[in-house]
Amino acid sequence: MAAKFYEPPIDEYLPQNGNRGYRVTRYELDLVYKVASNRLAGRAEITAVAGTARDRFALDLSQSLGVTKVFVNGAKAVKYVHQNGKLVITPAQRIPAGGALVLVVQYAGVPKPVRGPWGEVGWEELTEGALVASQPNGAASWFPCDDHPSSKASYRISITTDSPFYALANGRLLRKQTKASQTTWVYEQTEPMATYLATIQIGLYQKYRVGPVQSPVPMHAVLPARLRLHFEHDFARQPQMMDLFTERFGPYPFESYTVVVTGDELEIPIEAQGISVFGANHCDGRRGAERLVAHELAHQWFGNSVTIRQWRDIWLHEGFACYAEWIWSEESGGPTADQQARAARHNLARQPQDIAIGDPGPLRMFDDRVYKRGALTLHALRLELGDLAFFDLVRDWTLRYRHGSADTEEFTDLAGHYSSLPLRPLWDSWLRREQLPALPPPRR
């Protein structure tokens, strides 16, 4: 019976994630987190529209969190079952197609990361605090949701935690209130956001302004005071990156940009909407992670604003973010994008030729070859179109699908409008074949 309710999957790469029958427009999360015991209590109000007449609705929610109450449109649910990472809710009355659906879920527990083929993702304890890194399916580790990248909604996130700690979530801080030993932080994310990009960051942090006060995009840093000196050197060129990417990619898509540096070391940086998260190890005083600083900033356009509909198209996120590293290298006096591309191709040629990045398979969607070959695909396209047409295309892409969802076919179709010759051979060789193609010669 359960299998019938969940089939067919929304995404073959994550068949257990995402749910049919409704479209979420807003999440309102009221969270209370005790740092010492890593205990989370939450109330989630989820506003949605029913797509079809349904007797039941499902949400993604980790089994680490226990559900205590469920309401549908103000009335208690007749029944709810929480198993295998799904909360299946039966309303007192059948919801008609197009009908309003307001789900309220009260829950609590000790949040844990979701384990999968890509490691552990979601809510994670730090030495002092916590972070959320949900790509691709970790959002359900801390709130009930429709956990799929094509499901984008606005958010209000309220987090109450112990007063010495700084709490950050996506969007603009609406208010902060301290009572006794606890402080409540309330954030509003108005631009539509995919669940995996929603985040909470809690630590013994201080907030600083980054770059000129008159900058059109307010930029901030949230980090332990002891890391500030290294940060100011290692991340000093972020304002120049922002200027460059705004010129090349189009207007920055959100109100502001914040970088978090945790007190702990992190294996890799993490992007969230309007936020990037780095570990203390990325703040080394030598600018050793500057390419990653550019990579994560570029994700605000490619991934956070323009978000893929299906995980198989992950090259559109990671290829652009990787290519942004090469664009920044060229701008900042390092190797040119063309030199970076040819070096990357040389390295890839020595690796197995057994991945087609247009559909790499779920186990390999975060393979470094998807990133590098994705960037090479874009460089090959740039060589084909020329700089003027290529960056016109990129700005058209980020504007046309701003705050929306898109896929590879939509990108290749749009690119066709910028070329006098058919691009099908380029897409076939770079996206659909395993054999690594040769790069065209550099343009003179």
N, C-alpha and C positions, 0 to 999 in steps of 0.2 A: 504493500500500500504506500509506504514511504517513497519507494523508488518511483512509483507512478507519479507522485506529486512533484518530484524534482526533475523529471526528465521532460524534454531533452535538455542537455546542459546548455547554458548560455555561452560558455567558452570551453572548447575542448582541452585547452591547456590547464584549466582549473575547473574541472567538471563539478566539483562540490560547491563552488562559489557562485554567488549571484542568485537571484530569485525572480520568478516570473509572476505576472499578474498585477503588478503595480509599478508606479514610478515615484520615487521619493523626490520631494522638492525641498525639504528642510529637516535638519536634525537640531534638536535643542538638548544639550547634554549638561546635566548637573552632577558633578563628580565630587566626591570627598575621598582624599587619599592620605593615608597614614604612612609616612616614610619608613619609620622604624620597623613596622610589621608588614610593609608592602601589602596593605589591605585597601581595596578600592570598593566604594559603594557608589552606585549610580542610579540616576533616573534619566531615561532617554525618552523624549517625545519626538516621534517620527511622523511628519506630515507627508502624505502621499496621495496619489490619485489611482484608483483601481483601473487597470487596463481592460480587464474582462470581469464578468460576473464570477465571483469566487466564494466558495464556502470557507476556504482556509488560506492563510498567508504564511510565508516563512521568512525568517530573518537569519542571518549568519551570526552566531554567538558561541564563543569558546565554552567548553565544558568546565573550565576553571572558574567560571562565574555562575553563581546560582541565581535563578530567577525567583522572585518572591511574589510579584503581582504583575498582572497584565490587564490593560484596559484597551478597549477598541471604541473609538468615538464616544468616550465618556462612560461607557458601560463595561463592567467586568467581562472579560472573555469567558465564554462557556467552557473552554478547554484550552490548555496549552501543553505542549510536549517539547521538552528540551533534551535532544540526544544527537550524538554524532555531529556536533557543531551546528545544528539547526534548531531554531526555536519556531515550532509550527503552532500557529494561533488560529483558533476557531472562534469567530465573532458570534455574538448572540443572534445577529441577523445577517443574512447573506448581503454582501456589498455589491451593488449593481455596477456594470461597466460605466466608467466616468464618475463614479461616486467618490466622495471624500473619504479618506482613510487616515485617522489619527490614532497611532499606536503609542501607548505609554507602557514602558517596561521598567520595573524596578528590579535591581539586581545587585549582587555583592559577591566578593570573593578575593582570592589572592591571584592577581593577574599573572599569567605566564606567557612567554612567547609561543607562537604556533610553530610546531615543528613540521618541516616539509623537505622536499628535495633540495631546496635552496638554503637550508640551514634553519635557524630560529628567527622568526620575524614577529614584530608587534611590540607589546609592552615589555620593557626590560629594566631590571633593577640596576642602578649604578652604586658605586661605593657610598655616595651621598646623593640620593635622589633617584630619578627614573627618567627614561626616555622612551619614545615610541618611534619605531622604524618599521613600517608596515608593508613595504613592497615585497611580494605582490598581494599577499592574502592575510596580513596580520591585523587588520582593523578590528576583526571580531574578537581579538584578545582583550579589548577594553570597552567596546560598546556594540550593541546589537545593530546590525546594518545590512544593507544590500551591497555586499562586498564585491564589486566589479568595477573596472575602470570606466565603463560607459555610463555608470550610475553616478551622476554629479548633482550636488545639491548645495544650498547655503547652510551655514552652521552658526549656532551660538553655543559656545563652550564655556561653562563655568567650572572652575577647579578650585576647591577649598583644600588647603594643605597647611602644614606646620609653618608658623610665621617666619622662622629664619630663612625659609626656602623661597626662591623665585620660581614662579610658575608661568610658563609661556605656552600659548596655543596659537593656532592660525588666526590671522586677521588683526583687527584693530582692538586695542584694549579699551573697553567701554567704561569699566570701573574697577576699582580695587578697594577692598574694605577689610580692615583688621578688627577682629573681635577676640579678646582674650589671647589665646595662644595660636589662633588660626587666622589665615588670610584667604579671602576669596578673590579670585581674579576672573573677570568675565570678558570674553573675546567674541567679536562678531566677524565672521567671514562671509561677506556678501557675495563675492564671485563664486559661481558654481565650483565645487571641489569633489574630486573622486575620493572614495573612502580611504584608499591606501596613502593619500597625501595629507590626511588629517593627523595632527600630532599634538602631543603634550611633552613638554620638556621641563623637568623639575630639578633644581640644583641650588647650591650655595653660590649664586651668580650675582653679578652686577651688570647693569645695562649701560652701554656707551653709545654715543653718536659716532658714526663713521663718515668721513668725508666732509665736504663743505656744507654749511648749514643751508645755503641757497640751492643745493642740488635738487633737481626736479623730482628725483626719487629718494625719499628719506631712507637712509641705511643705518642699521644699528648692529651692535655686537652684544651678545649676552654670554658671559663667561666668568670663571673664577678670577678674582683680582690678581692672583699670582701669575696668570698667563697674559696679562694685558700688554706688557712690554713686548713679548714675542709676537703677539697678535698684531700690534701696531706696525711691526716690520713685515711680517709674513703676509698680511692681508692689506697692506697699504695701497696696493694698486687696484683694489676693487672698484673705486669710483671710475677709474679709466676703463676698466672692463665694462662697467655699466654703460658708459658713454659709447664705447665701441659697439657693443651688442645692440644698443638702442638704434644706432645708425644702421647696422647691418641687418638686424632681425625685425625692426619695427619697435613701436612704443613698448616700454616695460608694462606687463599686463596687470600688475597689482598695485595696491596703494603704497607699499613699502617693502623693504627686503631686510631680513634679519639673519645674521649668522650666529649660531650657537656653537661654543666650544666646550665640550664636557670636561670635567676634571679627570675622567678615565680615558684610557686609550681606546680607540675604535679601529676595527680592521679597515673599514671603508667609510667615507663620508655618506651622508644620507640626505636626500632631498625631500622636502615637504612643501606645501603650497605657501609661497612667500617666505620660506625659511630653509636654510641649509644647516646641517649639523655635522660638525667635525669633532674628532677626538683630540685630546691633549697632544698626542703624537703628531698631529698635523700642524702643530704650532711649535716649530722647532727653532725659530730664530734665524733660519737660513733660507726661507721661502722654498723649502723642499716640496711643498704640496701645492705650489701655485697653479699647476695645470688642473688640479682637482678643484681649486677655487673657481677657475673659469668654467669647468665642467658643470659644477653644481649650480652656478648662476645661470648658465644657459638652459638648464632644465626648467626654469621658470617659464620660458617660452615653449619649450619642447618637452612636453610631459605634463606640466602643471596647468598651463593655459590650454594648449592644444593637446588633448589626451587621446590615446589610441582607444578604439572600441574593443579590440581583441588583443590578447597578449602576444599572438603570433607576430604582430606588427611592431614589436618592441624596438626594432632597428630604427624606427622613426624617432624614438626618444633618445636612445643611446648613440645612434649615428650622428645626430645633430649635436649632442652634448660633447662627444668626442671631437667632432669637427671644429667646434668652438674653441677647444684647446689649441688646435693648430692655427686658427685665425688669430687668437690672442698671442701665440708664440711669434707669429709674423709681425704683429703690431708692436710687440714689446722688444723687438730687436733680436729675437731668437731665430731659429730656422724658419724658413717660409712654409706656408701651408703645403706648397708643392713638394718641398724637401721632406717635410714630415710625412706626407702621403707616400712618397716613394720609399722612404725608409720603412714605413709600416708595411707596405706591400712586400718588400724584401723579406721582412721577418715572417709575415704570414705565409709566404711561399715555402718556407721550411717546415710549416706545420701541416697536419693532416688536412686534406682537401675533402672533407666529408660533411660539410654544413652548408645549407642554402639559407641565407639569412632572412629571406622573405617568409620562411616557415621553418624555423630552426628546431622545433619540437620543444615541449615543456621543460625537459631536463637541461636543455642547453640555451634557453632564452637569455640567460645572463652570462653566457660564454663570452670571453673577451673578444673572440673573433667576430661576434655579432656587432660589438662596439666598433672595432677597427674596420671591418669590412663595410659597416654602415657608413662610417666617415669616408671611406674610399669611394663608395657609391656616390656620395654627394660631391666629392672632388671630381670624379669622372663626369658627373653632370655639369659641374662648373666649367670644366674644360670644354665640354660640348657646347654649352650655351654662351660662354663668355661671362665675365664678371658682372657686367651691367644687367643682363637678363637674369642671371642666376640669383643675384640679391634682390632684384625686383620680384622674382618668384617667391623667395623666402619671405619677404615682407607681405606679399599677397597671401601666402599660406597662413602666417601667424595672425593676420587681420581677419581673413575670411572665416577661420575656425576658432577665433579667440573665445576662450571660456567654453569651448565645445568639444565634440568628439570627432575623430576622423580616422581614416585607414589608409593603407598603402595605395589602393586603387584611386582614392580621391587625390592623393599627392601626385601620382603618375599622370592622372588625367589633367591636373592643373599644370604640371610641368610641360605637357604637350602644347599648351597655348603659348609657351615661350620659346618654342623651337620650330625652325622652318623644315626640319627633317624629322622623320618618325623616330621616337625614342625607344620603341619596343626592343630593338636589339640590345640597348644599354640595360634595360630592366631585366631582360632574360638572362644576360650574362652575369650581372651583378647580384640580382636578388633571387633568381630561380635556379641557378646552377651551382653545384658544389665546387667545381673547378674555379680557381681564382683567376679572373681575367687580367690581362695586361692593362695598365693605365695608358690613356692616350698621351702623346707627346705634349710637353708644356706649350702653352700658347706664347707666341712671340709678341 
